[in-house]
Amino acid sequence: MTKISWIIPVVVAILVLATILILPSHKNQIKNAKPLVFIDTPRSGERVYGIVILSGRSKDPDGKVKVVEVKVDDGEWEQAHGTLNWSFYVDTRDLENGWHTIYVRSFDGHLYSEIARISLLIENEIITDVHRWGLFVAVANVEDIETKLGNGMLNLAEDMARYFISNLGYPASHITILFDDGWIRDEKGERICTLQDRVNRIDYVTYGPATKDYLVRSIERLKEEANKYRDSEVFIWISGHGVGEEGSIGRKLIGRSEVVLWDSTITDRELGDLLDDLKAELCLIVDACYSGEFANRLIFGIPSILKSGIPKDGRIVITGESRFSKGYASTISGPLFTRLWFEGLKTGKADGFKGGVLKLGRRTHLRFFRDGRVSVEEAFYYARCMIRKNYKEFILMQPQINDCYPYRFPFNMGEMFLGD
């Protein structure tokens, strides 16, 4: 009994000491604070349409935010881009018109923030009796590429879009403009505002990021709508940096043309696969360095070894440059070839321009060929001619055309008039 009486107090003392050492004192306990999240744009109650760019901020008072998540109505939580400054794209065309609620939360690895929310009124314009669609894609200021091209491509895309709406009968809601990551930047590359927040945006035109995902989505949506009707017309313009090395002609002979997107690239073959089942009449212009393969052309109209799969009956495929040529773009007004092509189209100056024997582009003196309208082909040959005459320092650009309208050679004697 004496031995047991001695052991029990010792065991109790050890347990008490262990408890004191293991459990932290109240003074040393640190309580984890919830992270915070804020929605900056758009504001609750705004009317929106097309692709909406949500943006905001998050912070953690005593740690680091691991992730920001967004949910639309009763949908699933999805991860936003970034944490301290986050953004998220919502394509409202996938939702019904009316009021919808956006929820946002942040997570620090232990606790979620209080949920921030806004209500938005979605009002997408629905037009079914006009079957024309336009897609304008421009990538100018990719972070990893030293040469920045400013906002000239966006300016040109919007100029063309306004003309297509006002003069060619394209509904504004059938036009999509994808530019960079959906943001306007200053000369230092700092974000200024989203495309949708600008005062001079075009009403009902869908704006979004020129990422590969949204390019694919836009083409898939366009095909879904255009393939419903036999008289559909589609215009697609893609411009940006081309992938290639000046002077490496041997390698280019067996390589594909490739255009840089905001987060990736797209090759001529990939675009051909995307457009394979499009049944509408198509005019495609790719204005980027070394882009000739999109039209299955090398230079001087010489067919390429590889095939993009884009040229087909009822299509005209144009590139601003040959397979071996660099292009030129202004930071204010965009790429040179497209500027001249569009100038010839909208002013009527291209009326009567033909390829000629060498396909260099010249104006015919026969009144029979001047009918007061400008076709896609006439605008192309006008641009080629103007480069040769007025921009001789860029004569090596060598724009290319593969004209399969209305059918492949030799049955391509007709001309494509947009909006006709």
C-alpha positions as CSV (number, residue, x, y, z in Angstrom):
1,M,0.0,0.0,0.0
2,T,2.8,2.4,0.8
3,K,4.5,1.8,-2.6
4,I,1.2,2.4,-4.5
5,S,0.4,5.5,-2.5
6,W,3.8,6.9,-3.6
7,I,3.4,6.1,-7.3
8,I,-0.1,7.7,-7.7
9,P,0.9,11.3,-6.8
10,V,4.0,11.0,-9.1
11,V,1.8,9.9,-12.1
12,V,-0.7,12.7,-11.5
13,A,2.1,15.2,-11.3
14,I,3.6,14.0,-14.6
15,L,0.2,14.2,-16.3
16,V,-0.4,17.7,-15.1
17,L,3.0,18.8,-16.3
18,A,2.5,17.2,-19.7
19,T,-0.8,19.0,-20.1
20,I,0.7,22.3,-19.3
21,L,3.6,21.8,-21.8
22,I,1.4,20.4,-24.6
23,L,-1.5,22.9,-24.5
24,P,-0.6,26.4,-25.5
25,S,-1.3,29.2,-23.1
26,H,-4.3,31.5,-23.8
27,K,-1.7,34.3,-24.3
28,N,0.0,32.4,-27.2
29,Q,-3.1,31.2,-29.0
30,I,-3.5,32.9,-32.4
31,K,-7.0,33.1,-33.9
32,N,-7.2,32.7,-37.7
33,A,-9.1,35.6,-39.3
34,K,-11.4,35.1,-42.2
35,P,-10.1,36.3,-45.6
36,L,-11.9,39.2,-47.4
37,V,-13.2,39.4,-51.0
38,F,-14.6,42.4,-53.0
39,I,-16.3,42.7,-56.4
40,D,-15.2,45.9,-58.2
41,T,-16.8,45.4,-61.6
42,P,-19.5,45.3,-62.7
43,R,-21.7,47.0,-60.2
44,S,-24.8,45.4,-58.8
45,G,-27.8,46.3,-60.8
46,E,-26.0,46.9,-64.1
47,R,-27.5,45.7,-67.4
48,V,-25.0,43.3,-69.2
49,Y,-24.8,41.2,-72.3
50,G,-22.3,39.0,-74.1
51,I,-19.2,38.0,-72.2
52,V,-18.9,39.8,-68.9
53,I,-15.6,40.2,-67.1
54,L,-15.9,40.1,-63.4
55,S,-13.0,41.6,-61.4
56,G,-12.2,42.4,-57.9
57,R,-9.8,42.1,-54.9
58,S,-9.2,39.8,-52.0
59,K,-6.9,39.8,-49.0
60,D,-6.2,37.8,-45.8
61,P,-5.5,39.9,-42.6
62,D,-3.2,37.3,-41.2
63,G,-2.1,35.1,-44.0
64,K,-2.5,34.5,-47.7
65,V,-5.5,33.9,-49.9
66,K,-5.2,30.5,-51.6
67,V,-8.1,30.8,-54.1
68,V,-11.0,32.9,-55.2
69,E,-14.2,31.2,-56.4
70,V,-17.2,32.4,-58.3
71,K,-20.7,30.9,-58.7
72,V,-23.6,32.0,-60.9
73,D,-27.0,31.5,-59.4
74,D,-27.3,27.9,-58.2
75,G,-24.4,26.7,-60.3
76,E,-21.1,25.1,-59.1
77,W,-18.3,27.1,-57.6
78,E,-15.5,27.8,-60.2
79,Q,-12.0,29.1,-59.6
80,A,-11.2,32.7,-60.7
81,H,-8.0,33.9,-62.3
82,G,-5.7,35.4,-59.6
83,T,-6.3,36.1,-55.9
84,L,-5.2,39.5,-54.7
85,N,-6.5,40.9,-58.0
86,W,-8.9,38.4,-59.5
87,S,-11.0,38.1,-62.6
88,F,-13.6,35.7,-64.0
89,Y,-15.4,35.5,-67.4
90,V,-19.2,34.9,-67.6
91,D,-20.7,34.2,-71.0
92,T,-24.2,35.5,-70.4
93,R,-25.4,34.1,-73.7
94,D,-25.5,30.8,-71.9
95,L,-28.1,32.2,-69.5
96,E,-31.7,33.4,-69.9
97,N,-32.4,37.1,-70.1
98,G,-33.4,38.5,-66.7
99,W,-31.9,39.0,-63.3
100,H,-29.1,36.7,-62.1
101,T,-26.9,36.6,-59.0
102,I,-23.2,36.3,-58.9
103,Y,-21.5,35.0,-55.7
104,V,-17.8,35.3,-54.9
105,R,-15.8,33.9,-52.0
106,S,-12.1,33.5,-51.1
107,F,-10.3,30.8,-49.1
108,D,-7.1,30.9,-47.1
109,G,-6.7,27.2,-46.7
110,H,-8.6,27.1,-43.4
111,L,-11.6,29.5,-43.6
112,Y,-13.8,30.9,-46.3
113,S,-14.6,34.6,-46.5
114,E,-18.1,36.0,-46.2
115,I,-19.8,35.7,-49.6
116,A,-19.9,38.8,-51.8
117,R,-22.7,39.0,-54.3
118,I,-24.1,41.2,-57.0
119,S,-27.3,41.1,-59.1
120,L,-27.0,41.7,-62.9
121,L,-29.8,42.2,-65.5
122,I,-28.9,40.1,-68.6
123,E,-30.3,41.6,-71.8
124,N,-28.9,39.8,-74.8
125,E,-30.4,40.9,-78.1
126,I,-32.0,38.0,-79.9
127,I,-32.2,38.2,-83.7
128,T,-33.2,35.3,-85.9
129,D,-34.2,36.8,-89.2
130,V,-30.7,38.0,-90.2
131,H,-28.1,35.2,-90.8
132,R,-24.7,37.0,-90.7
133,W,-22.0,36.6,-88.1
134,G,-18.7,38.3,-87.5
135,L,-15.8,37.3,-85.3
136,F,-12.8,39.7,-84.8
137,V,-9.8,38.3,-82.9
138,A,-6.7,40.4,-82.0
139,V,-3.8,39.8,-79.7
140,A,-1.4,42.7,-79.4
141,N,0.3,42.9,-76.0
142,V,1.3,39.5,-74.8
143,E,3.5,39.8,-71.7
144,D,6.1,37.3,-73.0
145,I,6.6,39.1,-76.3
146,E,8.8,42.2,-76.3
147,T,7.1,44.0,-79.2
148,K,3.8,45.4,-78.0
149,L,1.3,46.5,-80.6
150,G,-0.9,48.8,-78.5
151,N,-4.6,49.1,-79.1
152,G,-4.5,49.6,-82.9
153,M,-5.9,46.2,-83.6
154,L,-8.8,46.8,-81.3
155,N,-9.4,50.1,-83.0
156,L,-9.4,48.5,-86.4
157,A,-11.7,45.6,-85.3
158,E,-14.2,48.1,-83.9
159,D,-14.1,50.2,-87.1
160,M,-14.8,47.2,-89.2
161,A,-17.5,46.0,-86.8
162,R,-19.3,49.4,-87.0
163,Y,-19.1,49.3,-90.8
164,F,-20.5,45.7,-90.9
165,I,-23.4,46.8,-88.6
166,S,-24.2,50.0,-90.4
167,N,-23.5,49.1,-94.0
168,L,-23.5,45.4,-94.4
169,G,-26.5,44.5,-92.3
170,Y,-24.7,42.5,-89.6
171,P,-26.7,42.5,-86.3
172,A,-24.5,43.9,-83.5
173,S,-25.5,40.9,-81.3
174,H,-24.0,38.6,-84.0
175,I,-20.6,40.2,-83.7
176,T,-17.9,39.1,-81.2
177,I,-14.6,41.0,-80.6
178,L,-11.9,39.1,-78.7
179,F,-8.9,41.3,-77.7
180,D,-5.9,40.4,-75.5
181,D,-7.2,39.2,-72.1
182,G,-10.2,41.4,-72.2
183,W,-8.5,44.5,-70.7
184,I,-7.2,47.8,-72.0
185,R,-3.7,48.6,-70.9
186,D,-1.5,51.7,-70.8
187,E,1.9,52.0,-72.3
188,K,3.5,50.3,-69.3
189,G,1.2,47.3,-69.5
190,E,-0.9,48.3,-66.5
191,R,-4.6,47.5,-66.6
192,I,-6.9,50.5,-67.2
193,C,-10.3,49.0,-67.6
194,T,-12.1,46.0,-69.2
195,L,-13.4,46.2,-72.7
196,Q,-17.0,46.3,-71.5
197,D,-16.4,49.2,-69.2
198,R,-15.4,51.7,-71.9
199,V,-17.7,54.5,-72.8
200,N,-17.2,54.0,-76.6
201,R,-17.9,50.2,-76.7
202,I,-20.4,49.1,-79.3
203,D,-23.8,48.3,-77.8
204,Y,-24.8,44.6,-78.0
205,V,-21.4,43.5,-79.5
206,T,-19.9,40.7,-77.4
207,Y,-16.4,41.5,-76.0
208,G,-14.1,39.0,-74.5
209,P,-10.5,37.7,-74.1
210,A,-8.6,36.3,-77.1
211,T,-7.7,33.1,-75.3
212,K,-7.7,29.8,-77.0
213,D,-10.7,28.7,-74.9
214,Y,-12.8,31.6,-75.9
215,L,-11.7,31.5,-79.6
216,V,-12.9,27.8,-79.7
217,R,-16.1,28.7,-77.8
218,S,-16.9,31.6,-80.1
219,I,-16.4,29.5,-83.2
220,E,-18.4,26.6,-81.8
221,R,-21.3,29.0,-81.0
222,L,-21.0,30.6,-84.4
223,K,-21.2,27.3,-86.1
224,E,-24.2,26.2,-84.0
225,E,-26.2,29.3,-85.1
226,A,-24.9,29.6,-88.7
227,N,-25.5,26.0,-89.6
228,K,-29.2,26.4,-89.0
229,Y,-29.7,28.4,-92.2
230,R,-28.9,27.9,-95.8
231,D,-28.1,31.6,-96.5
232,S,-25.7,32.1,-93.6
233,E,-22.6,34.3,-94.1
234,V,-19.6,34.4,-91.7
235,F,-16.7,36.8,-91.6
236,I,-13.7,36.0,-89.4
237,W,-10.6,38.2,-88.9
238,I,-7.6,37.1,-86.8
239,S,-4.6,39.3,-86.3
240,G,-1.6,39.2,-84.0
241,H,2.0,38.0,-83.8
242,G,2.9,35.1,-86.1
243,V,5.2,32.3,-85.0
244,G,8.3,32.0,-87.1
245,E,11.9,33.0,-87.7
246,E,13.0,35.4,-90.4
247,G,15.3,33.7,-92.9
248,S,14.5,30.1,-92.0
249,I,12.9,29.3,-95.4
250,G,13.9,25.6,-95.5
251,R,12.1,24.9,-92.2
252,K,9.1,27.0,-93.1
253,L,8.5,24.9,-96.2
254,I,7.4,22.0,-94.1
255,G,6.1,23.9,-91.1
256,R,2.7,25.3,-90.3
257,S,1.6,28.9,-89.9
258,E,0.8,29.7,-86.4
259,V,-0.8,32.8,-84.7
260,V,-0.2,33.8,-81.1
261,L,-3.2,34.0,-78.8
262,W,-3.2,35.5,-75.3
263,D,-2.5,32.2,-73.6
264,S,-1.5,29.9,-76.4
265,T,-1.2,29.7,-80.2
266,I,-3.4,28.3,-82.9
267,T,-2.1,26.6,-86.1
268,D,-3.6,26.7,-89.5
269,R,-4.5,23.0,-89.1
270,E,-6.2,23.5,-85.8
271,L,-8.3,26.3,-87.2
272,G,-9.1,24.1,-90.2
273,D,-10.4,21.4,-87.9
274,L,-12.5,23.9,-86.0
275,L,-14.1,25.3,-89.2
276,D,-14.4,21.9,-90.9
277,D,-18.2,21.5,-90.3
278,L,-19.1,25.1,-90.9
279,K,-21.7,25.1,-93.7
280,A,-22.0,28.9,-94.2
281,E,-20.2,31.0,-96.8
282,L,-17.0,32.2,-95.2
283,C,-14.5,35.0,-95.6
284,L,-11.5,34.5,-93.4
285,I,-8.6,37.0,-93.1
286,V,-5.5,36.1,-91.1
287,D,-3.2,39.1,-90.8
288,A,0.0,37.9,-89.0
289,C,3.6,37.3,-89.9
290,Y,4.3,34.0,-91.8
291,S,0.5,33.3,-92.1
292,G,0.3,32.0,-95.7
293,E,-0.4,28.4,-94.7
294,F,-3.8,29.4,-93.5
295,A,-4.7,29.9,-97.2
296,N,-2.6,26.9,-98.3
297,R,-0.2,29.2,-99.9
298,L,3.6,29.8,-99.8
299,I,4.3,32.9,-101.8
300,F,3.3,34.2,-105.3
301,G,0.2,32.0,-105.0
302,I,2.2,28.8,-105.0
303,P,0.3,26.0,-103.2
304,S,1.8,24.8,-100.0
305,I,2.9,21.2,-99.2
306,L,0.8,21.0,-96.1
307,K,-2.9,21.7,-96.1
308,S,-4.8,23.7,-93.5
309,G,-8.2,22.3,-94.4
310,I,-9.7,25.7,-94.4
311,P,-10.2,26.5,-98.1
312,K,-13.4,24.8,-99.4
313,D,-16.2,25.6,-101.8
314,G,-18.0,28.8,-100.8
315,R,-15.0,30.2,-98.9
316,I,-12.3,32.8,-99.5
317,V,-9.2,32.6,-97.3
318,I,-6.8,35.6,-97.3
319,T,-3.6,36.1,-95.4
320,G,-1.9,39.5,-95.0
321,E,1.5,37.9,-95.4
322,S,3.1,35.0,-97.2
323,R,4.5,31.9,-95.6
324,F,7.9,33.6,-95.5
325,S,7.0,37.2,-94.8
326,K,6.8,39.5,-91.8
327,G,4.0,42.0,-91.6
328,Y,3.6,45.5,-90.2
329,A,1.1,46.9,-87.7
330,S,0.6,50.4,-86.3
331,T,0.0,50.7,-82.5
332,I,-2.8,53.2,-83.4
333,S,-4.5,51.9,-86.5
334,G,-3.6,48.2,-86.7
335,P,-2.1,45.9,-89.3
336,L,-1.3,47.5,-92.7
337,F,-2.8,44.9,-95.0
338,T,-6.2,44.8,-93.2
339,R,-6.3,48.6,-93.1
340,L,-5.8,48.8,-96.8
341,W,-8.3,45.9,-97.5
342,F,-10.9,47.7,-95.3
343,E,-10.2,51.1,-96.9
344,G,-10.8,49.7,-100.4
345,L,-14.1,48.0,-99.1
346,K,-15.7,50.9,-97.2
347,T,-14.6,53.8,-99.5
348,G,-15.4,52.0,-102.8
349,K,-11.9,52.7,-104.0
350,A,-11.4,49.0,-104.7
351,D,-14.3,48.8,-107.2
352,G,-12.9,47.4,-110.5
353,F,-9.6,46.0,-109.1
354,K,-8.6,42.6,-110.4
355,G,-5.7,40.3,-110.0
356,G,-4.3,40.6,-113.5
357,V,-2.1,38.0,-115.1
358,L,0.5,37.9,-112.3
359,K,-2.2,38.4,-109.5
360,L,-0.4,41.6,-108.4
361,G,-3.6,43.7,-108.3
362,R,-4.5,46.5,-110.7
363,R,-7.5,48.6,-111.6
364,T,-9.2,47.6,-114.8
365,H,-10.1,50.3,-117.3
366,L,-13.2,48.5,-118.4
367,R,-16.4,50.0,-117.1
368,F,-18.0,46.6,-117.2
369,F,-16.0,45.6,-114.1
370,R,-17.0,48.7,-112.1
371,D,-20.5,48.2,-110.8
372,G,-20.5,50.5,-107.7
373,R,-19.9,47.6,-105.3
374,V,-16.7,46.2,-103.8
375,S,-16.2,42.5,-103.5
376,V,-13.9,40.7,-101.0
377,E,-11.6,39.9,-103.9
378,E,-11.5,43.5,-105.3
379,A,-10.6,44.7,-101.8
380,F,-7.8,42.2,-101.7
381,Y,-6.3,43.2,-105.0
382,Y,-6.6,46.9,-104.1
383,A,-4.6,46.3,-100.9
384,R,-1.9,44.4,-102.8
385,C,-1.7,47.2,-105.4
386,M,-1.5,49.9,-102.7
387,I,1.3,48.1,-100.9
388,R,3.2,47.8,-104.1
389,K,2.7,51.5,-105.0
390,N,2.6,53.4,-101.7
391,Y,4.4,51.1,-99.2
392,K,7.3,49.8,-101.1
393,E,9.3,49.1,-97.9
394,F,6.7,46.4,-97.2
395,I,6.4,44.9,-100.6
396,L,7.8,41.6,-99.4
397,M,4.7,41.1,-97.3
398,Q,3.1,39.3,-100.3
399,P,-0.5,38.9,-99.2
400,Q,-2.1,35.6,-100.4
401,I,-5.6,34.6,-101.4
402,N,-7.2,31.2,-101.9
403,D,-10.5,31.9,-103.7
404,C,-13.0,29.0,-103.7
405,Y,-16.1,31.2,-104.1
406,P,-18.5,30.0,-105.2
407,Y,-16.6,26.9,-106.0
408,R,-13.0,25.8,-106.4
409,F,-10.9,26.7,-109.4
410,P,-11.8,26.8,-112.3
411,F,-15.4,27.3,-111.2
412,N,-14.6,30.4,-109.0
413,M,-15.6,33.0,-111.4
414,G,-18.1,34.7,-109.1
415,E,-17.3,37.3,-106.5
416,M,-18.2,37.4,-102.8
417,F,-20.0,40.6,-101.7
418,L,-20.4,40.7,-97.9
419,G,-23.9,41.5,-96.7
420,D,-25.3,40.6,-100.2
